[in-house]
Amino acid sequence: MRLFVGSFDEEEVNEIVEDLRKAGVRSDLRHALDIAIEEKHYIEGKMSELKEKYKEKKNVIEILNEVENYLEKARQVIEEGIDAKEFEEKFLNEVMPERKDFEDIRKEIVKGTKYEEIVEKFGKEKTEEYLDHFMYELKFMSMIHSLLEKNGVEYKDGKMYGKISEDPYIKVYVEGETEDLPHEMKIYITKNVDVYANLLDVLYEVDRVEKLVKEKNEYMPLLMISTIIAKIIDGIKNKMDLKELINASRYFKQNGDEIFLTEDAINEIIKTLEKGEIIRIKKGRVILKEKKKRG
């Protein structure tokens, strides 16, 4: 019986296989192509035309009003030949007043203060909150600059020139109610390698698997399955009825954790235990044998 370990790319899989080999666990690889489809709905066109076209769609009008507000704030801030970084600071202060909450952290970063010192001064939670906000700002400003560049603003040597169109041409992605909106798809095709561990090896080499888990916690599921199967084995009474064993193995509770097994999963585990000569099935009854060691 195979136990699914995970899906990995070509660079990762060799390390996974080697880790299992060192623990005495054989592995089986299955190569496959994975296809992921990302679908996005959008609105595109002149602002005035879009407002008329989608006047009955509340969520679209809200988005258009939001974009229109951003453009108005940009008009108030932009000056002929303004430095792009100066524009960003002034613009972000206008549209994201919450930035002031991170002003002290931002000053420390500009000074070149080490991350560890910033965490010590402001706390990990506040620092990570700022970093998340900073990443959002980067993505947001990338969108704003792209919008401005398509609507009358030119960029040269780090400075901005021109006037923003009064009736801008925009393309904005829409979430929520998207009926009748155009859409586009991005299709990603990648190669994955599914890694399966030999379940009997995991049972026989539980001590080595436990050592592997202490080094690399991502292999914990291997140790968990061996623990669960050990519980199933411990629950076998002399010449136990097979149906009784299946029913007794559906649910376990351990240290507050709940473990559920489907009947199909239990049957596969029983087949594996029989193949490993740990149990014997005879006339619908289960007989526990001495655990066989590999030579």
C-alpha angles and dihedrals in degrees: 000000000000124000117209111236100176148278118282140171122249093266094054100041098071091057091048093051091047092050091052093046091054088052090053094251120133117218137206123208129210117190119207143159116246120207120199120185121201114192122192131183119211147172120226135180144061113337094236092049093048093050090054095042096049100031090125094053107085096191092051093048090050090054092047091050090050092052090045089053091051091051092049091051089049091052090054093051104037120094129180107276095004115163109255093229092050089050091051093052094048093043095047091049088056099047098032109040089167087076088086088072089068099041095109093050091047091054091052091051091049088052089055096247113172118257092239091055092049090051090049091051101041103020130251095266094053092044093050090046089056093048090052090049091047092053089050090052091053093053092043094051091047087058093046094049090049090051093049093046090057092049109053106297120119126199121213129164092343094309133107127231137178138038128287113248114257090222102034126199109233142177116199131173117233132209129190116026104029103156112143092009119126116251141197132200135218114201120199119194117190136165117241132184117215112210121207125188123213103252095209090054089053090053095045095045099041093135092055091044089052090052090050091051091053088056097040117021093195088081091062093111089066091056092044093054091050090051091050092049090048088056090051090050092047089054094057112108124198109293092348121190110257094226090050090053092050092050092046091051099054096089138024133174120205128171090339093310120120121217122196125189127189119226090247091055092049091050091052091050090050091051089051092050090049092049089050089051091240091123135015125215115212126168093341094310130111121228119192114223130192111280109262118228121214118243 
